[in-house]
Amino acid sequence: MSTNASVDRGWRTVDIVVAAVLAVVFGVVFWQWGVVWAWAFSPPANPLAYLVSGMWLVPGVLAALIIRRPGAALLTEALAGLVSAFLGSVWGLDTVLSGVAQGLGAELIFAVTLYRSFGPITAALAGGVAAVGEWLHDTVFYFAGTGFDVLLAYGGMMIVSGVIIAGLGSWLLVRALLPTGVLADFPAGRGQARI
């Protein structure tokens, strides 16, 4: 577990800008991913689609790993949903509610660690719990009347995808960005709480 001696909980302008940029970038990605998702995967007709649903969870985990401030996962995931809705997501404004549910899941894991752990295990757990948020949201809004065994299968696939794509994928992306210096203004790039 990676730790900080003291955690700065205040948001700087650069933190807000990076959260907003990540949200806009992923909002555009979500908008297009929604088109591909609806066309190529057609869930729930193709339940294996949930093995790639972790894509929806990336911005929250990634933002928390970079910004390392309370609320980063929730804010970025919700704003990405808002941008996607604004661009014409096939799910409309529900993408915002979905983003909140997913962001809360990721945020919970970083909060439990008191925003002091940003290693691969924490990232994987954040991705997995974000997937639980996704599953709870989708169960209420999209899976009415679906058998519990099928719901569990969907949830299991979502969690696997969240752990691998959103959790470990985001952690690996941050690791890849470290040598470039683009994270120099953030704790991850300054050697604090090394990941």
Secondary structure, DSSP 8 states (H G I E B T S, - for coil): ----SS------HHHHHHHHHHHHHHHHHHHHHHHHIIIII-TTTSGGGGGGGGGGGHHHHHHHHHH-STTHHHHHHHHHHHHHHHHT-TTTTHHHHHHHHHHHHHHHHHHHTTT---SHHHHHHHHHHHHHHHHHHHHHHT-TT--HHHHHHHHHHHHHHIIIIIIIHHHHHHHHHGGGTTTTTSGGGTTTT--
